[in-house]
Amino acid sequence: MRSEKWAAALLLLQLCCFSCGSCGKVLVWPTEFSHWINMKTILDELAQRDHEVTVLTSAAAILIEPNNASLLNFEVYPGPFTKEDFLTYFDKLIKEWAYEMPRHSPWEYATKLQALFFEFSKVLKQLCESVVLNKKLVKTLKEARYDVVVSDAVCPCGELIAEVLGIPIVYTLRFTPGNIYEKHCGGLPSPPSYVPVVLTELTDKMTFMERVKNMLFFLSFDFWFQTFDVKDWNQFYSDVLGRPTTLCETMGKAEMWLIRTYWDFEFPRPYLPNFEFVGGLHCKPAKPLPEEMEKFVQSSGEHGVVVFSLGSMVKNLTEEKSNLIAAALAQIPQKVLWRYEGKPPATLGSNTRTYNWIPQNDLLGHPKTKAFITHGGTNGIYEAIYHGVPMIGVPMFADQPDNIAHMKAKGAAVEVDFHKMTTADMLNALKTVINDPSYKENAMRLSRIHHDQPVKPLDRAVFWIEFVMRHKGAKHLRPAAHDLTWYQYHSLDVIGFLLACVATVVFIVVKSCLFCFRKLGKTGKKQKRA
């Protein structure tokens, strides 16, 4: 009898949980590296709140580790690649984008960047095919009755999976190249007059020539997208769904777009009700450092320490770069903690220690930290903003130059050109950021803006995912722009109609005047003859 009461109580609790929308089943289409690190913060929080979270991952995943103890569930599907294939591919991509492409002319750079994007798109399409064309897996997913798909929009397929399963989707992303998906598929207004195209390193305050550059990038990204890459995806989505459709039409059905930035980072620009800022959701107060590391930090005295990390994707620098950076670090009075793998540089100073891994967030939150040398990844920048630490940016590829451009414009960072830098350049940048108080003041100002929010970014992200689960979507936030054709969206049909009306009126008036003049002319001639 007692066991029956317990069973009834548990059943009632479960029914209450699901009826109020506080528990649900979440399916995840993830992306690798820093994207996964950021997304996992949301997923862990959802799991902590008793949602059942299942990550759909390839057996070749790099950072996603299904075998590790976790509150998350993993559905591992067989794909066309091995882990070694992925590691080789990403190593090649990083080497080409970070080291080789910057040596080319702007035209060659753009051509190679286009080729990289198309190659990446093909890899993603093969992974997508491994899921949606796997009938047994699709049947399993349908039987699981998920409530929502959470996906990173930079990697298409999550929206197709959601469409196949007949459930809503929520995106989480920093941006897509050229803001293509946000603009064309999400309907996000992007006036090129003051909204800089991502990857241009421009700000919202552009000179005339910068606006010309922005417009050229704006048009070129649109041309690439509409002319080449999207055609394959459109056909693929149509074949899978059994009806004519497009990638953008499917992505446009997303209920929410959770953007991993905030106004401490972004320039003011128009947004939509179903776009929500959640930048810095992974940030948290600093924890105590390991004992040995704390001793090293404390030994810095009044000079403090500098934290140096180039993120999770860049493992080793060339010997030349390592030595010139180490030589610069050796000349500052601060102690330096450098995340660095491989043989230590020959010019490494006694004030610098290298580590295969560092507790970056905890170091940035330490009161003795004076500056952060960063490649410009969004996660690292947000940890620096969270703790109010000024930056020396050494961007290498992808969104990194753009991110550092934002921090420079806000007065919280100095940039060093990775490809042209000398020891003197790095040393001068360090001295500037550490000794000029304006950089610390601006970093603290951004930190205050970040912390002064009515709802924490992580809570906001989780709220909107739960909101979509509770209400089976968020159609009331979806702009009507999705129901318009491109010419209707730009009011070209209305403009054409009004121009036609004006032309008709002008034509009638001109014809009437000419008719009257002819009549008057004939009357005058008759009077003269009379």
N, C-alpha and C positions, 0 to 999 in steps of 0.2 A: 504493500500500500504506500509506504514511504517512498519507494523508488518510483512509483507511478506519479506521485505528487511532484517529485523532482523533474521527471520527464515532462510533465505538463507545464511546469514552471519554465523549463528551458525552451519548450516549444513556444510558449506565450512570449517569452523574451525575444526569440528569433522572429516571430511574426511582427512584434512591435518594432523591432529593429528594421525590418525590411519595409513595413508599412509607412514609417516616418521618413524613409529614405536615408537613414543613417548607415545602412549596410548595403553593400551591393557587390557585383562582380565586374571587375575591371580587366580588360584585355589590352595589352601594351605592344605597340610596334615601335621598338627603340632604335636609336642610332648610337654609334660607338664614341669612344674617347670622352671629351669634356661634355658632350651632349648627354651621354649616359650618366655621367657623374651628377649632372644637374637634375636630370629626369628622375634618377633613383631617389633623390631627396623627397620628391613629391610622392613617389610610390611607397617609400618606407612610411611616410606619414599616413597615407591612405590605409596601409596594412595595420599601422598602430591603432587606427580608428575602426578596426575590425572589418574592413572591406577585404574581399578575396581578390588578390591582385595576381594575374598570370602574365608573365612576360613571354612573348612569342619570339624566340631567338634561334638563330642559325647555329649549327654545331661548330661553325668556324669563328664564332664571336671571340673578340680579343679581350675586352675588359669585363664583359658580362659573364659571370661565373655561376652557372646553374648548380654546381656541386657545393658551393659554399653555404653554410648554415644561414638561413634568412627567413623572414616572414613572407617573402615573395615566393610564388610558384613559378615554374618555368616549363614552357612547352617547347621542347627542342625539336626543330624540323631538319631533315637532311637537306643540305643545299649543294650547289654545284662547286663550292669552294672548300678548301681545308683552311685551318687556322694559319698554316704556313703561307698559303696563297694570299690570304688577307694581309698578313704582316709584310710580305714581299711587295704587295700592291701599294700599301700605304707608305712604306719606306720609299718606294720609287716616286710616288706622288709628292711626298714632302720634299724629297731631294730635288725634284725637277722644279716645283713651285717656289721653294725657298732659296735654292742656290743657283739654278741654271737660268730660269726665265727672266729674272731681273737684269741679266746681262744683255738681253735682246732689245731691239727697238720697240717703241710702243705698239706698232702694228704687229710685229712678230709676237710680242707678249700677248696681245689680245687674241691672236690666232691660236696660240698654244693654250691659253686659258680656256678658250672655247672647246678645244680638243679634250682638255682635262675634264671639263664639265660633261661632255658627251660620253666620255669613257666611264666616268663615275655613274652617269645615268644608266648605262648598259649593265653595269654591275648590279645596281639597285633593281633593275627590271628582272634580272635573272633570279635574284633573291625572292622577289615578289612572285614570280612564276612558280617557285618551289613551294609556295604556300597555297595560292589560290587555285592552282591546277592539281593539287594533291587532294583528291576527292575524299580519301579517308580522313585526312586532317581537317578539311572543311566540315565534314560530317561531325567530327568530334567537337569542333568549335561551336557548331550550331546547337548540338545537344547540351552544351555547357550553359547556354542561355545567359550570355554576358549582357550587362546593362550599358556599357559604354566602351569605346576604344579610345585610348590615349596614345597619341602618335607625335613624332617630331616631323613637322611639315617639310624639312629639308630633304627627307627621304620619302618619296611617294610610295604608296601601297596601303598605308593604314586606312585611308579613306575608301579604298576598294574593298578591303576586308570588312569594314563597317557596313558598306553597301550590300555585300554578299550576305552578311549576317543580319541585316535589317536593323541595325542599332546606331545610335548617334556617335559622333566622334568629336573629341576635343584635341586641339593641337597645342603643343608647347614648343617654342622655337625662339632663337635669337633673331634670325632673318633668313631669307633665301636669297641667292645671288640676284642683285638688281632689284630686290623686293618683288620679284616676278610673281610668285604665288600669292603673296599678300595683296598685291595690286590687282592682278588680273583675276585671280580665283576668289580672293576674300573681299574684293571690292573696296580695298583701302585707298582713299584719296591720296595721291602723291604728286602735288604740283611741283614740277621741276624748277620753278622759279625760286623756291626756298627750301625744298625738301631734297637734301643731297642723296644721290643714288649711292647705295652701299658699294664699297670697294673703290670709291673715287677719292676718299680721304678729304672730302670737302665738308664745310660747315654750313649752317643755315644762313650765314651772312657772306654771300658770294659777290665777287666783282663781276663785271660784264663778261669777261673772258672765262671766268669760272662757271658762270651760268651757261655759256656756250659749251664748255666741257661737260657739264652736267646733262645738258640736253642731248649731246652726242651719245653719252653713255646710256641715257634713258632710252633713246631710239635703238641703239645697238643691242641692248639686252632684250628689248621687245622683239627685234628682228630675229635674233637667235632663237628665242623661245617659240615664237609663232611659226617660224619657217622650218625649223629642223627638229629639235628634240621632242616637242610636244606631239608631233604627228604619230610617232611610234607608240607613245603612251595612249593617245586617243584611240588608236586601232585596237590596242591590247585591252583597254577597259571595255570597249564596245564588244569585243569577242567574248570576254569573260561574263559580262552582264547580259549578253544576248540581245542587245538593243543599241542603237546609235547613241553615243555619249562622248564626252571629252574628259580629259584630266581635270580641267578647270571647273566644269560643271559638277563633277564629283567632289572636288575639294571645296567648292563653294557651298556645299551642304554642311560644312563644319559648324558646330553650334558655338564654339568658343575658340579664340586664338589667344593663348597665354604667352605674351611676349616677355622674354627674359631680360628686360631692361626697365628703367623707371626714369622719371624726370631729373634725377641726379646724374643720369648718363645721357639721356636723349636730348635732342633739340626740339623745341615746341613744334608740333605739326598736327594736322587733323587726324583723328582716330574715330573708330566706330564703336557702338555699344557692345558688340561681341568681341572686341579686342581689349584685353586686360593686361596691365603691367604687373609682372611678378619678379622683376629683377632683384637679384641678391637673396633669393629664397633659400639658398644653401648656406648663407652666412650665419654665424652663431658666435656667442662670446668665447673668448680664448680660454683654453684649459691650461693647467700647469705643464711646463715643458719637461721632457726627460731630464733626470738629474745631471747627467754629463753635459747636456746641451745648455741647461740653465746656468751651470758654472761658467761655461764659455761666454754666455751672454753677459753674466754679471761681471766678468773680468774686463769688459769693455769700458767700465767706469763711466765718466760723464760723456764720453764720445758716443756711446751707444752702438747699435749694430745695423748692418744692411742685410736684407734678405734678398736672395737671388735665385730665381727659378724660371726656366723656359718651358714649363708645362709638361704634360704627359706624353706628347707626341714626338718631341725632339729629344732624343736620347744622348747623342754625342755631337759636339761641335768639331769642326776641323781643328787640327793642331795649331794652325796659324791663328784662328779666331780665339781659341782657348788661351793661348799665350798672351795675346795683346790685351784681352780682357783681364786676365790674372795680373798682368803687369800694372794695369790701372788700379785694380783693387788693392794691390800691395802698397800703393802710395797714399791711401787715406788713413786717418787715425782710427776709424771705426773698425770693429770686428765684422767679418763677413761670413754668413752661412750660405753656402752655394749648393744647390741641388745639381749634382754633376755625376754622370756615370762614365767610367773609363779611367784611363791613366791620367793622374793629376798633371796639370800643365807644369812645364819646367820653370815658369816665372811665378809660380804660386808663392804668395807672401806668407809670413808667419801669422798674420792677422786673419787669414782666410782658411776656413775648413770646408771640405767638400763632403757631401752626403749623397747616398743613393736615393734617399727620400727624406723630406723634411715635413714637420707638422706646420704647413704654410700658414693656415688660419691662426694657429696659436702663436706663431712667431710674429705675424703682423699685428696681433692684438697685444703684444708685449710692450710695456711702457718704454723700453730701451730702443725699440725699433725706430730708426730715423728715415729710412727710405726702402723702396722695393724696386729691384731691377726685374722687369717682367717682359715677356714676349708680347703681352697685350691680349691674352685670352680673356674672355668675358668673366669667367669664374674668378680668376685671380684679381682682375681689376675690381670686381665687386667686393672681394674680401678686403682689398686696400681701401675702398670707399667706406665700407662698413666700419673699419678701424681708424679711418682718417690718416692714412699713410700716403705721402707723396711718392710719385713714381718716376723711374727712368725707363722709358719704353724702348725696347729693341725688337720691333715687329719684324716678322719673317714672311708670313703668307696668310692667305684666307682673310678673315675679318680683322686680324691683328692690327694692320696699319690704320684701318678705319677706327678701331677702338681707341688707339693711342691718339689719333687726331681729335677725337671727342674730349679726351682728358687734357690734351694741350689747349684746346679752345676754352676749357673751363679752368685753366691755370693750375692744374694739379699734376702736370707731368712735363718732362723734357724728353724729346725723341732723339735717339742715336741711330743713324743709318747702319743697319747690320752689314750691308754689303760694302760700304765705303769707310766704316769707322776705323779710327786709329786709337792707340792707347790714350793719346791726348784728348780725343773726343769723349771717350768714356769717362776719363778723369774729370774733365770740365763739367760734364753733365752731372756727375756725382756731387761735385763741389757746389754747383748751382742749386740743386734740389735740397741738399743738406743745409747749406749756409744761408740761402735766401728764404726768409720766413714766410714770404707770400705763398710759396708752394704748400707749406704745412697748413697755413691759414685756409687756403682754398680747398685742400683735402678735407679739413675739418668741417668746412661749410657744406661740402657734398655729403659728408657723414651725417651732419645734423639733418639735412633734407631727407636722407635715406631713412633715418630713424623716426622722423616726424611724420608717420603715416597712421591713419586711424586703424588699419588692419595690417598685420604683418604679411609680407609677400607670400610666405608658404601657406598661411591660413587662407589667403585670398585665392591662391591656386586650387587648394583642396576644396574650398567652398564652391567654386564654379564647377568643378568636376562633379561634386555631390549634387549641385543644383541641376545639372544636366541629367543625372541619374534619377533624381526625384521627379522631374517634370518631363522625362522622356525627350529631352531636347530643350532648346531655347529659341524657338522660332520667332518669338516676339522681339528678339534683339537683331534679327537678320534683316539687313537693309534691302529695300525694294530694288536696288541696283542689280541684284542677281537675276531679276526677272526681265531686265531690259537688254536689248541688243547693244552692240558697241556704238552704233550711230544714235540710238535713242538715249544712251547714257550721256553722250556728249551733246545731246539736243540738236544733232545735225538735221534731223527730219523737220524739227520745229523751225530751225534757222532757215532751211531750204524753203519751207512753206511761207514764212514771213517775207523772205526775199522775193519769192514768186508773187506774193500779194503786192508788194511794193512795185515790182517790175510791171505787173498788170495795171496798177493804178497809173504809174508813170506813162505806160504805153497808151492807155485810154486818154489821159490828159493831153499827151503830145498829139495823138491822132485828132482829138477834138479841136485843139488849137489850130492844127494844120487845116482842118475842115473849115473852121471859122475864117481863117485867113484867106482860104480859097474863095469862100462865099463873098467875103468883103471885097476881094480883088475883082471878082466878076461884077459885083454891083457897081463898083467904082468905074469900071470900063463902060458899062451901059450908060451911066450918068454922063460921062464925057462925050459919048457918041450922040446922046440926046441934045 
